Amino acid sequence: MTTTGKQIFTTLASDGTLTVELAESTFPDPTGNQVLVRMEAAPINPSDLALLTGPADLENAEYSPGRLVARMPEPFASGAKGRHDQRLPVGNEGAGTVVATGDGEMAKALMGQRVACVPGTAFSEYAIAEAAMCLPLGDVSSEDGASAFVNPMTALGFVETAKAEGHKAIIHSAAASNLGQMLNRICQEDGMALINIVRKREQVELLKSQGAEHVVNSSDEDFMAQLRSAIDATDAYLGFDPIGGGKTVDHCFKAMEQVAASKMTEFSRYGSNQPKKMYIYGRLDLGPTVLTPSYGFGWTLSGWLLTPFLHQAGMETVMRMRQRVLANLTTTFASSYKRKVNLEEMLTKNAVLDYRAMKTGEKYLVVPNG
């Protein structure tokens, strides 16, 4: 049986021309423990945008129905040499109904079921997915289940990482995001202290209304004093930052060291003995990460990615996390969306400029068959 449908592709040419287009695709029959999913909902996550458009000049792009052509600036064009002239599908996760399966028992058991999946090709009317990576949704709608993987597993992964490294508190920046709100709920459930860094007064009020104890506003004149006070109260010497560029990591390290140094009984030219660690897990700011020599030598800056974490965590931990997500999809792990668009609307100028801005609380949901 041949299945055809519309699908979004992104291509970056070697001359820096980015083309994002909606095209007709033919989807192969699933084999083994593969399933064919008729996609009904897929969120546009920051991780999707990194591949879909990256930092291309979308304001001055050429838009036509189902297509945009833009310039990718340097150094990003040459820095993405590995993908030059490759026509790549897009969309990490989504949800839909299984309409065909391979002959594997795991796959056949999903026939006709609504599932959340991680095909990497979710901005499409159909997608091939591995049965082992599908989460049966039962009575949960595709819209409620569309974001069942990336944000929930990432937020849980932060807490699992903190526990594994012996921490009882976390700092999280850009904390009013969908992911940040999930992390706030998880930390309350697990007794993990959390310092939420936001940049607007209304974001402070939002998280406070959801039970957050420590919310600091980077726009306030006394931001560093707020941050030091929260670290002193929680002993948070581990942080996760999706911003990447700028001084957020530097501010966290500086505040950690100032709190630790205030508790030293004697001076050391090398700073405190308190280990301080920050993970960068996103690039909302594409500028350089600024670090200053103001927190001694006892610090570590590293990257955090979901897939490597899951491989390292092991199947038992991953299955426990997935079951927790499924049991709480409409509560702890609920996502909200600003707007729903179909595949054609997804490539209009107004929509592209809006969701590429990645504003807090303004995530888009794609309904491929809408």
N, C-alpha and C positions, 0 to 999 in steps of 0.2 A: 504494500500500500504506500503510495507516494503522498506525502503531506506538504502542502505549500502554504506560505504565509509571509507577512511583512516582518522585516527585521531591521534594527538600527545597526549601522556599521560606522566605524571611524577609521580614517586613513591619514597618516602623516607622511607626506612626500619628502624626499631628501632635500628639496629646495625650501622647506618650511611651510608648504601649503597644507592646511588641515581641511579635510573634507569629511563632514558628517552627513550621512544620507540614509533615507528609508528605502529599502529595496526588497524585491520579492526573493524569497529563499525557498529552497527545497530541503526538507528535513528528513534525514534517514530513518529507517525503521529502527527502533531500539533493539539492542541485542543483550544477551546475558542478563545482568541485573540493572540494565538501563530502563528508564521510563520516558515516555513522551508526554510532556505536560502542556496543556492548553493554558497559556499564561493569562491570568486575570488581574493581577496587581503586582507592581514592582516599584519600590522606593528609589528615588535618586539620592544616593549617599555621596558624601565627599569622596570616598574611594572610587566611586563610579566616574565622578567628574574628572579625576586625575587622568583617566584614560579617554573619556569621551571628548573633552575639550582642552584639558590642561589649562595653562595660562594664555591660550590663544587670544588674539584681539577680536573679541566677539562684538564689540560695539561697532566696529567698522567692517564686519563680515558681510558677505553677499548672501542674502536669504532668498530662497525660492521654495515653493511647496515641497516639503519633504527633504530639504537639502540646505546646508550652509557651507560656505567656503570662507576660511579665515587664514590669517597669517600667524604662525607661531614665532614669537620673538626669540632672540638669542639671550642667554645660552641654552634655552630650553629646547630649541629645535635640534641643534647638534647633540645636546645631551641625551636625546631620545633616539639616538642612531639605531638602537636595537629594534625599533619598531618601524623604521622607515619603509614606506611603500607596502606595508602589510595592511590588509583590509580586515579589521578586527571587530568582532561582535562585542557588545557591551551589556552590562547589567548584572551585578553580582548575585542578587537574590530576588526572590519574589514568591508568589503563590498562585496555584491554579489547580486544574483537575487533570488527573492522569487519564489519557485517552488511548494509550497503547503501551505495551510492555514487552521486554525481552522474555526469554523462556526461563530465566532464573526465578527461583521460588520467592525470593525477597521482592523482586519486581512484580511478579504476578499478584502478590498479596495486596498491592497498592492500586490495582486496576479499578478505575471509577472513583477513587478517593480524592478528596481535596487535600493538597499537600503544600507545605512550604519547602522551598528547595534553593540550592545555591549553584545554579548552572553556569554562571559567568556570562550568560547570553540572555538575560531575563527581559531586555527591552525588545521583545519579539512576541509574535502571536503564539509561537510554539517554542519549546526548548527541550533538549535532551538532558536528563539529569540522572545521576547515580542514585539508585534506590536507598543505599546506605546513608546518603546525605539528604534524604527527604524526611520531613516531619509530618506525619498524618495529623490533620487539623480537626478532624471530627466535626463538631458543630460550629467551630470557629470559622468566620468568613475569610475569604481570601484577602480582603482589605485588612482585617485585623491580624492575619497571619503573614502578610507580605514582608514585614520587618522582623521576622522571627529569628534571624540568624546574626547578622552583622552587629547591630547595636547591642542586643541582649547578651550575646556570647562575648562581645568585647567588654561590656561592663562587668559581667561575671568574671571574665578573665583578669581584670584589674584586681578584684578582690582575691581571687585564687592566687595571683602573683604575690600580692601583699602578704597573704597568710604563709605562702611557701617561703618567703624571704624573712619571715619573723616580724612583720610589722603589724601594729594594731591601729594604724591611722594612715589616711591617704590625703594628699592634696590633689585637686582636679581643677584645671582651668577651662574656660569656656563652658562653665558648669550648668548653664541654663538650657543647654541643648537637649534634644530627645534622649541622647545617650546619658547626658549628665543627670537628667531627672531620674532615669532608670537607676543609675549608680547611687543616687541619693536614697532611693527606696531600698535597694539591695543592702546598703551599708546600715540602714536602720534595722532591717530584718536580721542582719548578721552581727550586729553589735560592733561594727567597724567604724571608728570615728572618721569623719570626712570634713575637710575644709574645701568649700566651694568658692572658686574665684570667678566673679562675673564682672561686667563692665557698665551695668546700668542699674539705677535704683529699682526699676520695676522688676528686674531679674532677681534682685535681693528679695523683694516681697514675694515673688513667685515661689522661690525655693523655701523661704520661711513658711509660707502657707502650706507647703508640703512636708513640714516637720524638720527641715534642715536646721541644725543648731549653729553651725559655723559658716557664715556667708560673708565674704569680704569683697568690696567693690573697688576694682582697680582704678576707677575714675575719681575716687575720693582723695583729697589731699593727704589724709592720714592712712592711706592704703597700707603702707609698709608697717605701720604701728598695728593696724588691724591684723595683718598677716602674722606678725610676730606674736601677738597675743593669742591667736588661734593655735599656732604651733606650740607655744608654751603650754597651752591647756590640753593638747592632744598628743604631744610627742610625734607629730607627723614629719618624718624625715624621708618620705617616699612620695613622689608625685607623678602624675600623668598629664601630658600637655599635648593637645591637638593643634596648637597654633604654629609651633615650630619656629617661625621667624620672630625677630624682635627680642624683647627683654624679659618675657614671662619666666622662662627657665632661670635666668639670672636673678630675677627678683626672688624666686622661691629659694634658690641656693643661698642667697644673701640673708634672707630672713631666717632660714634654718641655722646658718652659722652664727648669726647674731644671738639667737636664743641659746644655742649650745655654748657659745663663748661666755655668755653671762653666767653660766653655771660652773665655769672652770675655777679651780682653786689657785692655779698659778698660770702665768703667761707662757705661751709657746709661739715662737715665730712661725710655726707651721699651721697654726690654727687649732681648732678643737679636734679631739679624737672621734667625734661623732660622725659616723658614715652618713652621707647624704646622697640620695639617688633620685634622678629624674628620668622618666621615659618620655620621648617624643613619639606620638603615634599618628600624627597628621601634619599637614602643611597648609593650614588655613591662611597663613602668611608665608608667601614664597620668598621673602627676604632672608638675609643671613641670620643665623641664630647668634645673638650677641651674648658673650660671656665676659665678665670682668674679674680681675684678680682680687676678689674681696671675700673669699670664703675658704681660705686655706687650701689644703691639698686632699682632704678626705671627702672627695665627691666623685660621683660617676654619672655620666650622661650616656644614655643608650637609646636605641630605637625599640619600639614594641609593635609587633604585627600579629594579627589574630591567627593566621594559618600556622606560622612556626610555633606559636604558643600551644595551639591545639595538638600539634604533633608531639611536642615535648610533654604535655600534660598526660597523655595516654588515653586510651579508649574508655577506661572506667570513669575517669574524671569527666571526659567529654559527654558521655551518656548521662551522667548525673546532672550535668549542666543543662543538657537538652531537655531532660524530663522536667527540670525546674522551670525552664522557659515555657514549655508546653502547658504546664499546670497553671501558669500565671500570665498568659498572653494578654489578657484584657485588663490586668491590674498592674502588677509590678513592671511588666515589660510592654505595656501599651505604648503605641506611637500615635502621634497626631500629624495631620497634614494640612498645609495651607490650601492646596489646590490639587485636583485630579485632572490629568491630561491624557489624551490618547497619543499614539505614536506620531501622528501628523502634527498635532498641537505642540508636542514636545520640542519640535525643531523650529518653532516660530520665534522671531526675535524677542518679543516681549517675554515669552516663557523662558527662553535660554538665559537672557540677562538677569531674570528674576531668580531662577534656581541656582545659577552659577555664583550669585552673591553669597550664598550659604549663610543667610541670616538666621539667627536663633529663632526656632519655632516656626520656620517657614519652609519646611520640607515639602517637596512635590511627590505625588504618587502617580505612576504611569499605569494606565489601564489599557493594555495592548489590544484587547478585543473590544474596547469601548467605542 
